[in-house]
Amino acid sequence: METISENRCFGGVQGVYRHPSKATGCDMTFGLFLPEEAEDHPVPVLWYLSGLTCTHENAMVKAGAQAWAAEQGIALVFPDTSPRGEGVADDEAYDLGQGAGFYVNATQDPWAPHFRMWDYVADELPRLITGDFNIDEDRQSITGHSMGGHGALTLAMSLPGRFRSVSAFSPICHPTASDWGRKQLGAYLGDDESTWAVHDATLLMREKGLDIPLLVDTGSTDQFVDLLMPEAFAEAVNTRRVPATLRLQKGYDHSYFFVSSFIEDHVSFHAEALYE
Ligand SMILES: N[C@@H](CCC(=O)N[C@@H](CS)C(=O)NCC(=O)O)C(=O)O
């Protein structure tokens, strides 16, 4: 693993690292914030999955999470959103290909060789960070924004026991019924929609429910709210009577100004579960 940068940050270290990935078959870059406590003992970790067009960097520099993670003694990991590089397939559209991995394992050409972001964030990167850094593998929580909120919700519902809590900012809630989803799931997984269902938070909620604390914030004036479909997810949560806090935040849009306004709440919410 190669260290790209390490900067002192709120008493801890904000690092950026690159490593060859077996899952994606290319080099992958991620950001990792370690609070000061990691110098002495293993610390809990909060995963932050990012949205369309993002790299590891957007949330790392724009969400403002480190101050609150430092206060709580929690590590933050910021994975990239797709495989990258010249030998990796791409598309001209911003919402397909590089920067738009959707946290699935592609089965279709030209995506199948590298677009295995599910395996990357569910298996390979967790093993790497808990092996190489002072992180407590038994205390993990997950959050994300937009496409990353979709990733956070679907990972949490599909990997029971892995995470202590899950939250999301403006998540894509029902991708099998949205243009943020149908296009990408069709391209990566093919036309058989039965293979899409395990990547749809609303369908997973209807089918399985969830037994860890759940918090979702969406801006009431998010410009993409019709694509996010928070009401479909809320209905599934209600139908299953899953304890959850689902909020529409008045006047907020889809940007990182929204994420940074509520990140303190989310870090505190996760800290409660991680230190229970
Ligand atoms: N570029 C797209 C939207 C992409 C977008 O809003 N991406 C969000 C996540 S879904 C983001 O975080 N962008 C990067 C940033 O704001 O730093 C458009 O204008 O239609």
The ligand as a Gaussian input file, in Angstrom:
#p B3LYP/6-31G(d) Opt

LIG

0 1
 N      -23.443000      16.423000     -11.986000
 C      -24.771000      15.925000     -11.786000
 C      -25.105000      15.720000     -10.347000
 C      -24.060000      14.998000      -9.606000
 C      -24.185000      15.204000      -8.135000
 O      -24.988000      15.996000      -7.627000
 N      -23.362000      14.488000      -7.439000
 C      -23.407000      14.541000      -6.016000
 C      -23.660000      13.145000      -5.510000
 S      -25.079000      12.435000      -6.292000
 C      -22.079000      15.004000      -5.469000
 O      -21.772000      14.756000      -4.344000
 N      -21.293000      15.692000      -6.297000
 C      -19.927000      16.035000      -5.947000
 C      -19.773000      17.229000      -5.040000
 O      -20.714000      17.976000      -4.797000
 O      -18.629000      17.406000      -4.515000
 C      -25.771000      16.885000     -12.361000
 O      -25.505000      18.075000     -12.271000
 O      -26.809000      16.434000     -12.819000

